[in-house]
Amino acid sequence: MSPVQHRVSGAALSFDLAQEMDTVRRELAGQSGRVARTLVKEGPLRITLVGVKAGGTVQLHTADGPISVQGVEGEIEVDANGRIWTLGPGALLVLEAGVPHSVRSGTGGFFLLTVVATAV
């Protein structure tokens, strides 16, 4: 993944998600699995746009703080706490800190990941 070429912190930030997804799509074409693009890194707040290729996965992991996963395009499946949530555009899932979770997509999809970091 290429280094971030935009501001990720400041008094006011604005993003065109369609444009950001186009950037991720170009990077994803040469990758396998997934590509993540940090949009915001301000204090404890992290917002990342993640694109997952058809058949791609994000392996099982945990986050130090609570997270939200918001479907933006396509469809993803989040596996957490012994349950699978299918998220499409507009769907939102929130998990407590430390909950092991993984992501996969059979058809490809984009989601916004928001993390509130406990240690900055």
N, C-alpha and C positions, 0 to 999 in steps of 0.2 A: 504494500500500500504506500502511496506517495505521502510525503509529509503534508500536514495541514497548511494550506496557503491562504487562510483567511483568519481574521480575528476570532478568538474563541472566548474572549472576556471583554467587558466594558460596560458602560452605563446603559447602553441600548444596543441590542443586536437584532438583525432582521434577516430572514432567510427565505429564499424561494425554494420550496421543497422539490418542485419539479426539476429545477436546475440542479439541485444537490443530488437528486436521484439519477439524473443523466450522468453526472460525474462518477457516481458509484457504479452505474451500469458499465461505463467504459472500463473502469478498473476491474470489475467483476468478469468481464469478457476474457481477461488474461489470467484469471485466478480460478482456483477450485474452491467450492464451499461457500465462503462468505467474504464480504468486504465491509468494514466499518469506517465511518467518517465522523470525527468529532465535530459537533457544531458549537457546543457551549462547554466551557470549563471555567466556572466562576465560583470561587469559594468551594462549598461542599456540593454544588450542583454540576452534574455532568449530563449532557444530552448528546446522544450519538445516533446517527442514521445508519442502519444496518441493512445491507442487501444480502439475501441468501439465494444462491442459484437453485434451480430445480435439482432435487436430490441432495442439496447441501445441508450441513449441520453446524451447530455451535455446540461443542462438547459440554458435558455436565460440569458445572462450576457453581460457585456461590458469589454473592456480592456482600461487601462489608456493611452496606446501608440498604434501606428499602429501595425497591425499583418499581418502575412502571414500564410496561411494554404495550405500545400502541400500534396496531396494524395500520399501514399506510396504503399498501398496494399488494395485490396478490393474496396469498394465504400462507401463514406459518402455523406450526404447532409447538406449543410450549409444554414441556413435560416437567411437572413440579409436584411434590408431595403425593406421588402416586396417582396423579390425574393428568390428563392431557386436555389443554385448552386450544381450540382452533380459533385463530384470530385473523379476521379479514379487515379491510379498510374500516376505520372508525371503532374497532373493538379495542378495549382497554383491559389489561390485567395488571394487578398490583401484587407484589410479593414482599413479605417481610425480609429484613436483613438476614442473611445466612441460610436462606432456603435454597437447597440444591435444585438447579434447573438446567434444562438443555432446550435447544431449539432445532427444529428441522422444517424443511419445506419440500413437498413433493413436486410442486409446480413453480416454485420461486416466489419470493415476496420481499417486501420492504417493511421495516418497523422502526419506530423511534423508541430508543431505550433511554430512560431517565433514571439516573442513580443519584441518591443523596449520600455522599461519602461521609462516613463517621469520622475519619481522620483526614485532615486537609494538608 
